[in-house]
Amino acid sequence: DAQGASGHPARLDEPEPVGTLAASEASSSSSTLSAERASGSSAPDAKRQRRESAAALPTSLDQFPPHGCEVLIARRDGEPIYCAVVGHTPAGCLLVDVPGEAGPVERSVHGLRTGLGAEMRPLVRAKPEQWLQPRTEDLRTAEEQLEASALRRSEGRTREQLNAHLPSLPGLFACFGVPVVSAKGGAVSQLTFNIEQWNDLPQSESVPFEWWLGDGTNRLKAASLINPQEKEQPPGGLPLFFATKRKKGGALCAYGGHFTTGSFELLADAQRLRFKERGRQARIELIFHHFNEELAQAVNRIPAEPS
């Protein structure tokens, strides 16, 4: 996710640390330091340099501003990663957004070294302002988003209905399914996004649609088919359908125009974030290209299900 139409950089500079206490640095007692001074002995250069550069780890919650810093977290299945501090608990713990967890994880300030072994990176660092962040989540229901949006759309039909009439839908050649990407033979036919639970509906054709890709190898593999850095894209873009769930029956999918890929930006481990309570691994910006009236009318001609 190289710099694209959005202007966001693909790789970001390493941020400045808030506190520079190394994970393996244990506090030296005053008696040990006094003995060293009295004897005139000195530690090896590398060890002395670490001691001289070490700073006290912040212990006040005020020094861990939510959404303004990150802490180094040990993982059982890989290298430690920096995770964003997203809040504080009444008991004085940090709430940390850890990829793969169902929600923010509580961490004690005094237990941040746990599991880090000989890790020498700073335990806490400032979160750069330029790091990618989603737009503010739209908390309205899918129906409310549909009513407020100026985006042109066809009528909604279920995936089963669209698949039954696929030969009559111009330009579409792969069946609709649960995944966003409908493809056949390595070529993408259309994209279908669930509104409210996973994504927000674009409010107009002039506003790029931000697809914050969910975690998972299969999702990334499928989404890479629309990455212009890896695969040539159709010049007129791809048709996007927006699905809204119903209390009864399958979700209704409405055609909302053809979009092109403006940028495809993978998020490094330290940049992983959550959007709509789900972990995200990439930001894909889709730009409105045109609205195909022939496709919209073909969708509308499919008989609606009895209400």
C-alpha positions as CSV (number, residue, x, y, z in Angstrom):
1,D,0.0,0.0,0.0
2,A,4.3,3.1,-3.2
3,Q,2.9,6.5,-3.1
4,G,-0.3,6.8,-5.1
5,A,-3.0,9.3,-5.9
6,S,-3.7,9.8,-2.2
7,G,-0.3,11.3,-1.6
8,H,0.4,9.1,1.3
9,P,4.0,7.7,1.5
10,A,4.4,4.0,1.2
11,R,7.3,3.9,3.7
12,L,7.5,6.2,6.7
13,D,10.4,7.5,8.7
14,E,11.2,5.9,12.0
15,P,9.6,8.0,14.8
16,E,11.4,9.5,17.7
17,P,11.2,7.5,21.0
18,V,9.3,9.0,23.9
19,G,11.4,7.0,26.4
20,T,14.7,5.3,25.5
21,L,14.8,2.6,28.2
22,A,15.9,-0.6,26.5
23,A,13.8,-3.7,27.1
24,S,16.8,-5.6,28.5
25,E,18.1,-2.8,30.7
26,A,17.6,-3.7,34.3
27,S,17.9,-1.0,37.0
28,S,21.3,-0.9,38.5
29,S,21.4,-0.5,42.3
30,S,23.1,2.5,43.8
31,S,25.6,0.3,45.7
32,T,26.8,-1.3,42.4
33,L,27.3,2.1,40.9
34,S,29.1,3.4,44.0
35,A,31.4,0.3,44.0
36,E,32.3,0.9,40.3
37,R,33.1,4.5,40.9
38,A,35.2,3.7,44.0
39,S,37.2,1.0,42.2
40,G,37.5,3.0,39.0
41,S,36.4,0.0,37.0
42,S,34.4,0.4,33.9
43,A,32.0,-1.8,31.9
44,P,32.6,-2.6,28.2
45,D,32.0,0.3,25.9
46,A,28.7,-1.0,24.5
47,K,27.3,-1.7,27.9
48,R,28.4,1.7,29.2
49,Q,26.9,3.4,26.2
50,R,23.5,1.7,26.9
51,R,23.6,2.7,30.5
52,E,24.5,6.3,29.8
53,S,21.8,6.7,27.1
54,A,19.1,5.0,29.1
55,A,16.3,7.2,30.4
56,A,13.7,6.4,33.0
57,L,10.6,4.7,31.6
58,P,7.6,7.0,32.0
59,T,5.4,5.7,34.8
60,S,2.6,8.3,34.7
61,L,-0.4,7.6,32.5
62,D,-0.1,11.2,31.3
63,Q,3.1,10.1,29.6
64,F,1.2,7.5,27.5
65,P,-1.3,9.7,25.6
66,P,-4.0,7.6,23.9
67,H,-3.5,7.6,20.1
68,G,-0.3,9.6,20.6
69,C,2.2,6.8,21.5
70,E,3.0,3.2,21.0
71,V,4.5,0.5,23.3
72,L,6.6,-2.5,22.3
73,I,4.6,-5.7,22.8
74,A,6.0,-9.3,22.9
75,R,4.3,-11.9,20.7
76,R,4.3,-15.6,20.9
77,D,4.3,-16.1,17.1
78,G,6.8,-13.5,15.9
79,E,9.0,-10.5,16.6
80,P,7.9,-7.9,19.1
81,I,5.9,-5.1,17.5
82,Y,4.9,-1.5,18.4
83,C,1.2,-1.3,19.2
84,A,-0.9,1.9,19.7
85,V,-2.0,3.0,23.1
86,V,-5.7,3.7,22.6
87,G,-6.8,4.4,26.2
88,H,-6.4,3.9,30.0
89,T,-8.3,1.9,32.5
90,P,-9.7,3.2,35.8
91,A,-7.2,0.9,37.5
92,G,-4.2,2.7,35.8
93,C,-3.4,0.3,33.1
94,L,-2.8,0.9,29.4
95,L,-5.3,-0.2,26.7
96,V,-3.2,-1.4,23.8
97,D,-4.4,-2.2,20.3
98,V,-2.7,-5.5,19.5
99,P,-3.2,-7.1,16.0
100,G,-5.1,-10.4,16.1
101,E,-6.9,-9.6,19.4
102,A,-10.6,-9.2,19.6
103,G,-10.3,-5.8,21.4
104,P,-7.8,-3.6,23.2
105,V,-5.5,-5.5,25.7
106,E,-4.8,-4.2,29.2
107,R,-1.1,-3.7,30.0
108,S,0.6,-2.6,33.2
109,V,3.1,0.2,32.7
110,H,5.5,-1.7,35.1
111,G,5.1,-4.9,33.2
112,L,6.0,-3.7,29.7
113,R,9.4,-5.6,29.7
114,T,7.7,-8.9,30.1
115,G,8.5,-11.4,27.4
116,L,10.9,-9.1,25.5
117,G,14.1,-10.8,26.4
118,A,17.2,-9.1,25.0
119,E,15.1,-6.6,22.9
120,M,17.0,-3.3,22.7
121,R,14.5,-1.0,21.0
122,P,12.7,1.7,23.1
123,L,9.8,0.4,25.0
124,V,7.7,3.4,24.2
125,R,7.8,5.8,21.3
126,A,5.7,8.7,19.9
127,K,3.3,7.9,17.2
128,P,4.0,10.0,14.1
129,E,1.1,12.2,13.0
130,Q,1.8,11.3,9.3
131,W,0.9,7.6,9.8
132,L,-2.2,6.4,7.9
133,Q,-5.4,6.7,9.8
134,P,-9.0,6.0,8.6
135,R,-11.5,8.7,8.3
136,T,-13.8,9.0,11.3
137,E,-16.1,5.9,11.3
138,D,-19.7,6.5,10.1
139,L,-21.7,5.3,13.1
140,R,-25.0,5.4,11.2
141,T,-26.8,2.3,10.1
142,A,-26.4,1.1,6.5
143,E,-29.9,2.3,5.7
144,E,-29.1,5.8,7.1
145,Q,-25.9,5.9,5.1
146,L,-27.8,4.9,1.9
147,E,-30.3,7.7,2.5
148,A,-27.6,10.3,3.0
149,S,-25.3,9.4,0.2
150,A,-25.3,11.2,-3.1
151,L,-23.6,8.3,-4.8
152,R,-25.7,7.0,-7.8
153,R,-26.8,3.4,-7.3
154,S,-28.9,0.7,-8.9
155,E,-31.6,-1.0,-7.0
156,G,-30.4,-3.8,-4.6
157,R,-30.6,-7.5,-5.4
158,T,-29.3,-10.5,-3.5
159,R,-26.1,-12.3,-4.5
160,E,-28.2,-15.3,-5.4
161,Q,-30.4,-13.2,-7.7
162,L,-27.4,-11.6,-9.3
163,N,-25.7,-14.9,-9.9
164,A,-28.9,-16.3,-11.5
165,H,-28.9,-13.5,-14.0
166,L,-25.1,-13.1,-14.4
167,P,-25.1,-13.6,-18.2
168,S,-27.4,-10.6,-18.5
169,L,-25.2,-8.3,-16.5
170,P,-22.8,-6.5,-18.9
171,G,-19.1,-6.9,-18.1
172,L,-19.6,-9.3,-15.2
173,F,-18.2,-12.9,-15.5
174,A,-17.6,-14.2,-12.0
175,C,-20.2,-15.1,-9.4
176,F,-20.9,-13.1,-6.3
177,G,-19.8,-14.6,-3.0
178,V,-18.9,-13.8,0.5
179,P,-15.4,-12.4,-0.3
180,V,-15.1,-8.8,-1.6
181,V,-13.3,-9.9,-4.7
182,S,-15.2,-11.8,-7.4
183,A,-12.6,-13.2,-9.9
184,K,-12.1,-15.9,-12.5
185,G,-8.9,-17.0,-14.0
186,G,-6.9,-14.3,-12.2
187,A,-9.1,-11.5,-13.6
188,V,-11.4,-9.5,-11.3
189,S,-15.1,-9.1,-12.4
190,Q,-16.5,-7.0,-9.5
191,L,-16.0,-6.0,-5.9
192,T,-18.7,-6.2,-3.3
193,F,-18.4,-4.4,0.1
194,N,-20.6,-4.9,3.2
195,I,-21.7,-1.6,4.5
196,E,-21.9,-0.7,8.2
197,Q,-20.2,-3.9,9.6
198,W,-17.0,-3.6,7.6
199,N,-17.0,-0.5,5.4
200,D,-18.6,2.9,5.1
201,L,-20.6,3.9,2.0
202,P,-18.9,6.8,-0.1
203,Q,-21.0,9.9,0.4
204,S,-20.5,11.2,-3.2
205,E,-18.6,10.4,-6.4
206,S,-16.0,13.1,-5.6
207,V,-14.8,11.4,-2.4
208,P,-12.4,8.4,-2.7
209,F,-13.6,5.2,-1.2
210,E,-11.1,3.9,1.4
211,W,-11.0,0.1,1.6
212,W,-9.2,-0.8,4.8
213,L,-8.4,-4.4,4.1
214,G,-9.0,-6.9,6.8
215,D,-6.3,-9.2,8.2
216,G,-5.6,-12.6,6.5
217,T,-3.4,-14.0,3.8
218,N,-6.3,-15.0,1.5
219,R,-7.7,-11.5,1.7
220,L,-4.4,-9.9,0.8
221,K,-3.9,-12.4,-2.1
222,A,-7.3,-11.6,-3.5
223,A,-7.0,-7.8,-3.1
224,S,-3.5,-7.9,-4.8
225,L,-5.4,-8.6,-8.0
226,I,-6.4,-4.9,-8.1
227,N,-2.9,-3.6,-7.1
228,P,-1.7,-1.7,-10.2
229,Q,1.9,-2.3,-9.1
230,E,1.5,-6.0,-9.5
231,K,-1.1,-6.4,-12.2
232,E,-2.4,-4.3,-15.1
233,Q,-5.8,-2.8,-14.4
234,P,-8.7,-2.3,-16.8
235,P,-8.6,1.3,-17.9
236,G,-12.3,2.0,-17.1
237,G,-12.1,0.6,-13.6
238,L,-14.0,-2.2,-11.9
239,P,-17.7,-2.2,-10.9
240,L,-18.3,-1.8,-7.2
241,F,-21.4,-3.2,-5.4
242,F,-22.4,-2.1,-1.9
243,A,-24.3,-4.7,0.2
244,T,-26.6,-4.0,3.1
245,K,-27.9,-6.7,5.4
246,R,-31.6,-7.3,6.0
247,K,-33.3,-8.7,9.0
248,K,-34.7,-11.5,6.8
249,G,-33.2,-12.8,3.6
250,G,-29.8,-12.2,1.9
251,A,-28.1,-8.8,1.8
252,L,-29.1,-6.5,-1.0
253,C,-26.2,-5.5,-3.4
254,A,-26.5,-2.3,-5.3
255,Y,-24.2,-1.3,-8.2
256,G,-22.5,2.0,-7.3
257,G,-20.2,2.8,-10.2
258,H,-16.9,1.8,-11.7
259,F,-13.8,2.7,-9.6
260,T,-10.1,2.6,-10.3
261,T,-7.3,1.9,-7.8
262,G,-5.7,5.1,-6.7
263,S,-3.2,3.7,-4.3
264,F,-2.5,0.3,-2.6
265,E,-0.6,0.7,0.7
266,L,0.4,-2.2,2.9
267,L,0.6,-1.4,6.6
268,A,3.8,-2.5,8.4
269,D,3.3,-4.5,11.6
270,A,3.8,-1.3,13.7
271,Q,1.1,0.5,11.6
272,R,-1.6,-2.1,11.9
273,L,-4.8,-0.6,13.2
274,R,-8.5,-1.4,13.8
275,F,-11.4,0.0,11.9
276,K,-15.0,-0.9,12.8
277,E,-13.5,-3.2,15.5
278,R,-11.6,-5.3,13.0
279,G,-7.8,-5.5,12.3
280,R,-6.7,-4.0,9.0
281,Q,-3.5,-4.8,7.0
282,A,-3.7,-2.4,4.1
283,R,-5.3,0.8,2.8
284,I,-6.6,0.7,-0.7
285,E,-8.0,4.0,-2.2
286,L,-10.6,3.5,-4.9
287,I,-11.4,6.5,-7.2
288,F,-14.8,6.9,-8.9
289,H,-14.4,6.6,-12.7
290,H,-17.9,6.4,-14.3
291,F,-21.4,5.1,-13.8
292,N,-22.5,2.4,-16.2
293,E,-26.2,3.0,-16.9
294,E,-26.5,-0.2,-18.9
295,L,-25.3,-2.3,-16.0
296,A,-27.5,-0.4,-13.5
297,Q,-30.6,-1.0,-15.7
298,A,-29.7,-4.7,-16.1
299,V,-29.7,-5.0,-12.3
300,N,-33.0,-3.1,-12.0
301,R,-34.6,-5.5,-14.5
302,I,-34.0,-8.5,-12.2
303,P,-37.4,-9.0,-10.4
304,A,-37.3,-7.9,-6.8
305,E,-38.0,-10.5,-4.1
306,P,-41.5,-10.3,-2.6
307,S,-41.4,-8.2,0.5
